Amino acid sequence: MASVSKLDSDGRKGFRVRFYSDKRLREIYLAGLTKRHESMANKVAAHCEDLSKAKSNNVAPSAEAMAWANGTEGNLRENLVAWGLVEPTSTKLTTDEGRLLGAYLTAYIDGRSDVKPVTRTNYKQTRRLLVEYFGENHSLKAITKADAERWRRWMMSEKALAVASVSKHGKRAKTMLSDAVKDRLLAESPFADLKGGNESNSERHRFIGPDVASKVLAACPDDDWRLIFTLARFGGLRCPSEVLALRWSDVDWSAGRLRIESSKTGLRFFPMFPEIRTALQDSFESAPDGAVYCVERYRGAMQNLRTQFGRILERASVEPWPKLFVNLRSTRRTELQEKFPDHVVNKWLGHSGKVAEKHYLQVTEEHWTQAGAFRTHAGSHITNHQGDNSSNHETTKPSVLLGSDGCLLPLMGDLVTPTGIEPVLPP
């Protein structure tokens, strides 16, 4: 048990903290005799006791003890390291990337060579929001859990981001700042307990039916735009990434399949539905000789496709819907779900059933219409026949038996092969 004693002799005025670690007595001297110094000495004793017990039991110390230990400097820090109670100070603490938010985030993103380009772009977006709120030179250690929560509320109120977007930025902030704990730059991440939110965005779902799709196609200015819309609406391809990456060498006309190289999910194959085949044929006939990509004309305008699509919707007298391209993919997923098994649609569209349920599947007006006309089977599945019984309750043995499927089976005679199952013939 750690103890605190008062020293007021031999020129030493202060408090001495004693505790045992590795069965050896350790001492820490704190100068000063005021009540504040005494309170500080008691806290040091409690933290040292916590660190010592954690080490002997091979468990992690409390967050409070680690935060105190990581905040120590000089001889005290050196003694704690020598006694094996804390890890050596990170050399990064002497650099900007170990102390300042902006430099730390830049170094983290630059060091993530293992992620895809789109992930790095997403990290940079989250970095921009963190720096915009806290400041480029804000100290990492100065960010509190309350600050993290205020940052989350700021994104929703001041930046007017959707709940799903705020949740994703919060998760990325957790990921990026978790490395600061591993590098011993922070005792704990201020974003560790940050709550997310509902990422489904179901309130922003829109089902783009055939009538609207026909109007949009008629308003498209050329074959390339008709192909872009068709691949997104009837192919469910991610736009712009998968749509603009499609090459003519990826089109298997004879097999009726598209080879899709997705930067997000890798390689997959998709059926060439009639709408897609027609759009591809029209685009192929108008494509210049030697064209490599199915969509050539708008390849340099990836960031402007949404703006151009908005003009097309205006020309078609169609009110723009939220998440323009995502809802095209969502619509196709919902349609295909009605006709094909879940695992088949998952393979075609490149996501899991869980992701589809959370982000893509919609309840359409047709579902509501069908529900209004739905009729439950009249009567019970089990009918109780209550005929007149004789006084002695005699019964007559039936001459036939009902099978499990309700079909009549003879009591005697040849065996009957079940319907739909062919008999196995010897080789």
N, C-alpha and C positions, 0 to 999 in steps of 0.2 A: 504494500500500500504506500503510495507516495505521501510524503510529509513535507510540511512547510515550517521552517523555524526562523525566528528573528535574530539578526546579527547586529550588535551595537558595541563592538570592541575591536581593539587592534586596528583601528582606522577603517574598519569595514562596517558600513551602515547599509543594511538592506535585508533581503530575505534569501534563504537558502532552500532550494528544492531538492529533496532526496527521493530516489526510487531505485528499484532493482530491475536490471535488464540482463538477460543471459546469466542470472544468478550472481551478478556483480553490482555493487553499489555505484550509482551514478549521481553526480551533483551538478546543479546549475545555480549560479549566484546571480541575483537580480538586485542592482543598487537602488536605494531609495526606501524610506520608511513611512511614506504616507499611506493612507487608506487605499488610494488608487494602486500603489505598488503592491500592497498586500493582496488586493483583489486580483491583480495580474499574476502574482506568484501562485495563487490558488488555481487559476485557470491553467497556468503552465503545468502545474503538478497533475491536474486532471488529464490534460492532453498527453503528457508523457506516460502516465499510467495506462491510458488507452492504447498508445502506440506500442508500449512494452507487452501488454497482454495480447494484442493482435499478433505481434511477432512470435510470441511463445506458442500461440494456438494456431499459427499459420493461417490466419484469416485477415481480411481487409479491415483496417481501422475505420473509425467513423469518419464521415465527411468533414465534420467540424475539426477533428484532430488533424486530418490531412491538410485541410485549408490553413490551419495555424502553422503546421510544420513547413508547408511550401512557402509560407510568407516570411519565414525567418531568414536572417542573413548573418554574415560574419562568423565569429567563433561559435555561436550557438548552433548555426546551421552545420558547420563543420563537425561539431561534436555529435549532433544527431545522425549525420551521415556515417561517422566513424563507429557509432554504436549500432549501426544497422537498422535504425528506426525509420529512416527515409532514404529515398534514392538520391544520388548526386544531382546537383542542380543542372538543368539542361543548358547546354552551351548556346541554345537559340535565344535564351533570355537576354543575352547581350546584343542581340540584333533586332532590327525593326520587325522582321517577320515573326519573331517570338514575343513581341510586346504590343505591336500596333495592329488593329483590326484589318485595315486595308492591305498592308504588306503581308500579313498572315494569310488572308484569303487568296491573294494573288499567287503566293508560293504554293499553297495547297492545290489550286487549280492547275498550275503549271506542272506540278508533280504527279497529277493523275493521268499518266500516259496509258493507263490500262482501260480507260473508259472510251466510249464512242464519241465522235465529234458532237452529236446532238446532246449528249450528257454534259459535256464541257460547256456548251452554250447555255444549258439550263443552270449550271453552277454560276456562270457569269451573270445571268439575270438575277439570281438570288444575291450574289455579291453586290450588284448595283443597288439593290433595295436596302441591304444592310448598311452600306457606306452612305447612302443618301440619308438614312435615318440617324445613324450614330456618328458618322464622320470618318474620313480616311485615317486620321491619326488618333482615333479613340483607343484607349488602353483596353486590351483584352480582359485584364483582371478587373476592370471597372464595370464590366457588363454584369448586371444581376439578373436573377430570374424574373424579377418584376420588370426590368428593362425589356427582356425578351417578350413578355406578354404585352407590354405597351407597343412594341414593334409590330406584333401580330394585329393588334387593334388598329394601328396606324395604317397598315396595308388595306384593311377592310374599309376604314372610314375615309382617310385622305386620298389613298390611291384607288379606291373603289374597285378593288379586285374581288373576284368571286371567291366564295368559301373554298372551293376546290383548289384554286390557284394559291390562296393563302396557305392552305394545308400542305401543298407540295413545296412551297418555299420554306415553310417551317421544317419539313423533313430534311430538306437539303442543308439548312442551317445546322440541324442536329448532327448530320453526317460530317460536315466540314469542321465543326467545333469539337467533335469527339476526338479528333486527332490531337487537338491541343491538350487534352487530358492525357492521352497516351504519351505525348512528348514531355509531360510534366510541366507544361506551361500554365495549366490551370488545375486546381484540385478537382473541380467538377464543371461540367458544361452548363452554362446558364440556360441553354435551350433544351436540356435533357427532358424536362417535364412539360415542355410546350405542347399544348393540346392542338390537335389538328381540327378536322371537321369532316363533314360529309362531302366526299369527292365525286359522288355520282353525278351531280349537276342535273338530276332528273327534271328539275323545274325548267331547265333550258333545252330539254329535248323537243324536237319537232319531227314529225313524220312527213317526209316529202313524197306525196303520192304521185301516181302516174299522170294525173291531170297537170299538176304543177311541173313535173319533169318535162312533159311535152311542150309547155309554154317556154320553159328555159331553153330547151334544145332549139326551138324555133327562133329564139332571140340571139343565139350564139353567132358571132360574126364570121366564123370560118370552121373548117374541118378540125383544126387543132383544138379549138375550144369545145367543140362538140365531143371530141374524144376525151378531153380532160373531164368534162362533166359526166360522160358515160362511165368512164373508169371509176370515178369517185362514187357515183350514184348506183350503178348496176354491178360494179365490181367490188365496191367497198374498199378500194385502195386508199391508202393514206396519201393525202394531198397536202403539199406538193411533192414530198420525198419519193414515194413509190411511183406516183404517176409520171413524174418527169424523169425517173431513172429507167423506165421501161424502154427496151431496145427492140428493134425489129427482129433481132436474133433471138429474142425471148418469146416470140410468137410462134407457136407450133400449130400451123393451120390444119394439118391433117388430123392431129390428135385432139384439136379443139381445146388447147390449154395455154395458159400464160405462165412463164417462168418469172417469178418476182424475187428480186434480190433486195431485201429490206435491211436498211442500216440498223433497224431496231430489233428485228426478230430473226434475221438470217434468211435463208432460202426457203421458198415454198412455191406451190403450184396452185393455179386457180382456173376453174372452168371458163371457157369462152362462151358465155351466154349469148343468145341471139342478138341482143342489143349491142353487146361489146363487139361481136364479129362484124356487124354492119358498120359501126363507127370506125373500126380498124380498117376495113376494106376501103371506105371512103377516104380515110386519112392516107392510106398507102398509095392510092391512085393519085392523090394530089401532092404527095411528098416529093421533094427534089431527088434527083439521082444521087446515089451514094449516101442517102440519109441514114444515120446510125440510130437515132432516137425516134420513137413513135411521135413524140411531141417535140418539134424542133424550134418552132417560132418563138415560144415563150420561155425558153430555158434560162435566159438571162434576167427574167422578171419574176423569180420565185417569190420575192417578198411582196410583189405587187399583185399577185393573183387574186387575193381577196378583194382588193380595191376594184380590179377589173370585173370580178364576178359580181360585185355590188352593182356596177353599171349595167351588166347584162340583166340582172334581176329587175332593175328599174325599167329597162327597155321592154321587158316581158310583162310589166305591170304586176310583178310579184313582190309582196312585202318581204324584205330580207328577214331571215330567221337567225337566231343565235347560233354561234359556232358553225359557220357556213359549211365547211367541208366535213367536220366531225359528224354533223347530223346526216349528211349523205351516207357516210359509212354506217352510222347507227341505223338508218332506215333499211339499208341492205341486210344488215345482220338480223334485224327483226323479221324481214321477209323470209330470208333463208331458214331461220329457226322454225318457221311454220312447216317447211317442206322436207328438211333433211335432219338427220341425227345430229346431236350436239357436237360429238367428236369430229364429224365431217366438216361442219361449218368452222369449228376451231382451227382445223388444218388449213382450210381455204383462206381464212381471214387473218390468221397469224396472231391469235390471242386465245386465252383460256375461257372456259365457260364462266368461271368466277369473275373474270374481268368483263366479259360481255354482260353478265347480269348487273354488274355494278355501274358500268359506263355506257352501254350501248342499247340493250334491249328496252323496247318501249311498249306501253299499253296504248294501242291505237283506237281510233273511232270505230273501226271494224270490229274490234274485240267487244266494245260496248254494245254495238248493234247485235252481234251474235248472242251476247249475254241476254239481251232483251227478248230474243226469240227462243232461248233455251228452255226445254221442258224436261223435268226430271221424270224418270221411268215411273209410270203410274202403278200404284200398288206395291206391296212388299215383294222382295225376291223369294220369300218363303210363304206359300199359300196354305192356310189352315182349312182343310175340308171338314166341315161339320155336318155330315149327313146323319140320317136316322140310324141309330144303332139298335140292334136287338137287345133284349133284356139280358141275355147271357154274353153279350159283347163278342159273338163269334165273328171271325174274319175269314175271308177267302184268300188263299194264296195266289198271288198274281202269276200269270203265265209268262210274263216278260219282266225283265229288270231294266231300270234306267241306269245308263252309264254316267260317269262324272260330268260329261258334257251335255247330258240331257237326252242323248240318243238311245233308242231302244236296242237292247242287246238280247239275243236269244239265249234261253237257258241251256239249250243243247245244240249240237250241230257243229259245222265247220267254224274254225276261228275266223274272225273278221279283221282284215287289215285296216288300221285307223286311217281316216281320210287325210290325204296330204302327205303321207309318209310312204315312200316306195319300199317294197320288200327287198331285203338284201339277198342277192342272188349269188350263188357260189361261183368262183372264177372258172 
